[in-house]
Amino acid sequence: MVNETNNFNDRLDRIQQRRSGKRGGMGFVVHPDGVVTAIGDPASRLRFGFPLKGLLIALVIAVAVKAYLMWFLGTDLYTLQVQSLLSGTAFEQTAGMILMPDTLSAWTMARIDEIYIAFQTRIVTAEG
């Protein structure tokens, strides 16, 4: 019985050490009657109900895809394709508004072009 109590207390100590690092002082007390009570204030953490991180990642991916399409197709052909989407169904119009060229996509497209040119010059210098 004493060994089981020691094991239990050791386990409680390990849990408390682990939790105190994560929650900023949150701990617990074992009362003489065996009741375990939480003590301390948990560290307040700002939580959003909306997945803001996922939305930000989706925005970055959308801009990267738009920039790649603008770079690959060229701005004239890309703009024509977006204009054809804007004259379609409601879903196509929504997609056209999302895919419409903007300054961030144009800036990203310029960076993609710089990377492509640098890559091509390295290939040419490596072959030559």
One Martini backbone bead per residue (centre of mass of N, CA, C, O) as a GRO file, in nm:
protein
  128
    1MET     BB    1   0.058   0.063  -0.021
    2VAL     BB    2   0.301   0.253   0.001
    3ASN     BB    3   0.402   0.209  -0.289
    4GLU     BB    4   0.147   0.317  -0.430
    5THR     BB    5   0.162   0.601  -0.307
    6ASN     BB    6   0.438   0.674  -0.423
    7ASN     BB    7   0.364   0.637  -0.719
    8PHE     BB    8   0.138   0.846  -0.718
    9ASN     BB    9   0.312   1.089  -0.627
   10ASP     BB   10   0.514   1.075  -0.860
   11ARG     BB   11   0.307   1.117  -1.081
   12LEU     BB   12   0.205   1.391  -0.985
   13ASP     BB   13   0.477   1.535  -1.011
   14ARG     BB   14   0.512   1.495  -1.316
   15ILE     BB   15   0.255   1.636  -1.401
   16GLN     BB   16   0.317   1.909  -1.268
   17GLN     BB   17   0.576   1.971  -1.424
   18ARG     BB   18   0.448   1.963  -1.705
   19ARG     BB   19   0.215   2.176  -1.653
   20SER     BB   20   0.375   2.425  -1.552
   21GLY     BB   21   0.510   2.485  -1.831
   22LYS     BB   22   0.237   2.524  -2.000
   23ARG     BB   23   0.040   2.701  -1.771
   24GLY     BB   24   0.170   2.894  -1.566
   25GLY     BB   25   0.119   2.732  -1.263
   26MET     BB   26  -0.046   2.499  -1.294
   27GLY     BB   27  -0.208   2.288  -1.046
   28PHE     BB   28  -0.208   2.065  -0.752
   29VAL     BB   29  -0.397   1.908  -0.476
   30VAL     BB   30  -0.370   1.674  -0.209
   31HIS     BB   31  -0.583   1.574   0.006
   32PRO     BB   32  -0.627   1.377   0.286
   33ASP     BB   33  -0.893   1.242   0.136
   34GLY     BB   34  -0.790   1.235  -0.194
   35VAL     BB   35  -0.847   1.503  -0.318
   36VAL     BB   36  -0.820   1.663  -0.630
   37THR     BB   37  -0.698   2.004  -0.677
   38ALA     BB   38  -0.700   2.279  -0.855
   39ILE     BB   39  -0.446   2.529  -0.911
   40GLY     BB   40  -0.445   2.819  -1.030
   41ASP     BB   41  -0.385   2.991  -1.329
   42PRO     BB   42  -0.446   2.979  -1.635
   43ALA     BB   43  -0.322   3.060  -1.918
   44SER     BB   44  -0.400   3.297  -2.121
   45ARG     BB   45  -0.565   3.234  -2.438
   46LEU     BB   46  -0.607   3.311  -2.757
   47ARG     BB   47  -0.920   3.224  -2.910
   48PHE     BB   48  -1.051   3.119  -3.206
   49GLY     BB   49  -1.328   3.002  -3.387
   50PHE     BB   50  -1.154   3.075  -3.628
   51PRO     BB   51  -0.937   2.966  -3.889
   52LEU     BB   52  -0.688   3.180  -3.946
   53LYS     BB   53  -0.452   3.009  -4.050
   54GLY     BB   54  -0.603   2.875  -4.288
   55LEU     BB   55  -0.676   3.140  -4.434
   56LEU     BB   56  -0.385   3.236  -4.479
   57ILE     BB   57  -0.289   2.992  -4.642
   58ALA     BB   58  -0.502   3.019  -4.867
   59LEU     BB   59  -0.410   3.299  -4.961
   60VAL     BB   60  -0.120   3.226  -5.039
   61ILE     BB   61  -0.196   3.008  -5.245
   62ALA     BB   62  -0.371   3.184  -5.430
   63VAL     BB   63  -0.147   3.384  -5.507
   64ALA     BB   64   0.051   3.175  -5.622
   65VAL     BB   65  -0.134   3.064  -5.844
   66LYS     BB   66  -0.191   3.326  -5.989
   67ALA     BB   67   0.105   3.396  -6.051
   68TYR     BB   68   0.167   3.145  -6.215
   69LEU     BB   69  -0.050   3.181  -6.431
   70MET     BB   70   0.047   3.460  -6.525
   71TRP     BB   71   0.331   3.362  -6.606
   72PHE     BB   72   0.256   3.124  -6.798
   73LEU     BB   73   0.031   3.278  -6.984
   74GLY     BB   74   0.012   3.562  -6.935
   75THR     BB   75  -0.155   3.854  -6.899
   76ASP     BB   76  -0.342   3.855  -7.143
   77LEU     BB   77  -0.459   3.565  -7.130
   78TYR     BB   78  -0.549   3.579  -6.838
   79THR     BB   79  -0.748   3.815  -6.870
   80LEU     BB   80  -0.930   3.673  -7.076
   81GLN     BB   81  -1.013   3.438  -6.891
   82VAL     BB   82  -1.140   3.614  -6.670
   83GLN     BB   83  -1.350   3.752  -6.854
   84SER     BB   84  -1.498   3.486  -6.923
   85LEU     BB   85  -1.581   3.430  -6.629
   86LEU     BB   86  -1.750   3.699  -6.584
   87SER     BB   87  -1.968   3.588  -6.821
   88GLY     BB   88  -2.089   3.370  -6.653
   89THR     BB   89  -2.174   3.222  -6.404
   90ALA     BB   90  -2.183   3.265  -6.073
   91PHE     BB   91  -1.936   3.089  -6.016
   92GLU     BB   92  -1.752   3.215  -6.237
   93GLN     BB   93  -1.767   3.503  -6.126
   94THR     BB   94  -1.637   3.442  -5.857
   95ALA     BB   95  -1.374   3.329  -5.973
   96GLY     BB   96  -1.302   3.587  -6.134
   97MET     BB   97  -1.276   3.775  -5.886
   98ILE     BB   98  -1.051   3.610  -5.749
   99LEU     BB   99  -0.857   3.595  -6.027
  100MET     BB  100  -0.801   3.874  -6.037
  101PRO     BB  101  -0.575   4.093  -6.093
  102ASP     BB  102  -0.313   4.199  -5.872
  103THR     BB  103  -0.049   4.336  -5.706
  104LEU     BB  104   0.047   4.083  -5.554
  105SER     BB  105   0.054   3.895  -5.801
  106ALA     BB  106   0.246   4.068  -5.971
  107TRP     BB  107   0.480   4.060  -5.772
  108THR     BB  108   0.506   3.750  -5.764
  109MET     BB  109   0.554   3.718  -6.068
  110ALA     BB  110   0.822   3.874  -6.070
  111ARG     BB  111   0.969   3.675  -5.881
  112ILE     BB  112   0.937   3.426  -6.060
  113ASP     BB  113   1.093   3.546  -6.299
  114GLU     BB  114   1.361   3.586  -6.149
  115ILE     BB  115   1.401   3.290  -6.076
  116TYR     BB  116   1.400   3.181  -6.365
  117ILE     BB  117   1.639   3.345  -6.471
  118ALA     BB  118   1.845   3.243  -6.264
  119PHE     BB  119   1.815   2.946  -6.338
  120GLN     BB  120   1.894   2.971  -6.640
  121THR     BB  121   2.179   3.093  -6.597
  122ARG     BB  122   2.291   2.850  -6.439
  123ILE     BB  123   2.256   2.643  -6.662
  124VAL     BB  124   2.427   2.785  -6.878
  125THR     BB  125   2.692   2.804  -6.707
  126ALA     BB  126   2.716   2.494  -6.657
  127GLU     BB  127   2.733   2.414  -6.966
  128GLY     BB  128   2.956   2.641  -7.068
   0.00000   0.00000   0.00000
